[in-house]
């Protein structure tokens, strides 16, 4: 059973940067596609970014393209989300997730393991 623990969230002002981390334990991290999703109040879970098992392929949602970057360090069993030029509409709980397929999907239903989430709040 894989456990995921996110960290790095917080309260920042518009235009600021944050780096989220998600540490995995209890499984072979390098076997999984990793992704970040977010959920704002009264909204569904939204795909943010995903990265393939070896880090060679990454995809980002259009809403964060050019501002957010997903990366991973398989030696540390950790996936990261670097966020810059943050906007109030980025405010949400951010979740990391793992999928056993090589390239993953933007569909949250495809993912096998989830973290508990970390809150990101961007003030205007």
C-alpha positions, 0 to 999 in steps of 0.5 A: 500500500502506497502512502502519499504526503503533500507539503508546501502549501500556504497563504501567499499573495497574487504573483507569488511562488510556491513549491509543493512536494509529495513524498511516497512510501510503502511502494515502488514509486518509480513504477507509477505515473505521478500527478497533481490535482486540485479542488476548489470549494464547491468544485470538482477535482481538476487535473493540474499536471502529470509526469511519466514514470521516468520523468520523460513526459509531462503534461500540464493543464492549459490553465497553468501552462507556463506558470506551473511545472511538475517534476519528480525525483525517483531516488527520493520517491518525491513529486514536485509542483513548482508554481509561479505567478499565482492567481486567486483562482489557483486557490484550492486544496492540491492533491498528489496521486499515483497511477499504475499506467505508464503515462497516466490520464487527466481523469482522477478516476484512473488514479490508484493512490491519493494524498491527503492534500495541502491547502494553497490560498492566493490572496488578491 
